Amino acid sequence: MFKRFAATAVATVMFALPACSGHAADVESMKVRCRARGSSELSVDTSNVAVEYEGKRGDGTHAVNATVFVDGREETFQCIFCRSGRRLLQFTVDESRDGPDAVEIDTE
């Protein structure tokens, strides 16, 4: 039974890794994907979303911050990409204008 479990665990890890391994995505592609995700989640046109690559974080992931301008107000959100930059791990909308907590949307 242990051997079967170990083999299953290894297979699971092997299938999970390719999504974030391989060649790194360029900064522009992360910005485009973050802009598109924010546009979709917040129901705004992509032209209203300004994105900025914040760089590689201490844990190796990449952060892209964004601001949405709609009807004279602005909202901010952040996209976190895996170490290679190829997969979006987390999308967080800053809801500070309505309360102290941010809304995190799991992307997996």
N, C-alpha and C positions, 0 to 999 in steps of 0.2 A: 504494500500500500504506500509506504514512504517513497519508493522509487517512482511509482506512478505519479504521486503528488509532485515530486521534484521535477520530473520530466514535464509535467503540465506547467509548473511555475516557470521553468526555463523557456518553454515555448511561448508563454504569455509575454515574458520580458522580450524575447526576440521579436515578436510581432509588434510590441509597443515601441521599441526603439527606433525603427526606421522612420517614423514620422518626425523624429527630431534629430536624426543623424544625417550624415552626408555633408554635402557642401552647404556652407552658410548662406542664408538668404541675404540679399543686399538691403541696406537701410531703406531705400526707396520702396521696395516691395512690402516691407513691414509697414511703412507709412500708408501705402495704398490700401492694404488689408485692414489696417486700423480705421482709416477713414470710412471704408465701406461698411465695416461692422458697426461703427458709431452711427452712421447714416441709417442703417437698417434698424438698429435697436431704438433710436430716438425719433424715427420717422421724419428725417430731414433730408434735404438734397445734399449730395456730397460737396457741392460748391460752398455750403455753409459750414463746413468742417475744416478747421485749421489744425494741422498735426505737426508735431516736432519730436524728432528722435532725441531721447534723453540719454541714451548710451547704455552700456553694459553695466548691470548691477553687480553687487558683490557675489551673488550666487551664480553668476554667469548668464542669467536671463537678460533680455533686452526690454527696455521700457520705451513706449511711445505715448506721449501725452497729447491730448487734443482738446480743443475748445469749439463749441458749437454756438453759432450766433443765429438766434431766431427771434423775430418780433421784438428787437431791442433788448433781449436778455441773453445771457450766455450761460452755458453749462459746460462742465469739464468732465472728461473721462480719461481713463488710462488703459492701454493694452499692454499686456506682458506676454512676450514671446519666449519660447524655449531657447536654450543655449545656441542652437544653430540658426534661430530666427525663422525657422520654417513652419512652426506651429504656434497658433495663438493659445496660450494657456489660461489667461484670465482677462476679463473685460470688466472694469469697475467704473461706475458712474458716480460722481460726487453729488450727493444729495444734501449737502450742507445747508442749502437755502431752505430745505423743508425739515431738516433734523440733523442730528449729530452723526448719523451712520451713513456709510456709503453702501450702494447696492452692488453686490458682486454677482456676476452672471458666469456660472461655470461653463466653459466652452467645450468640455469633453462629453 
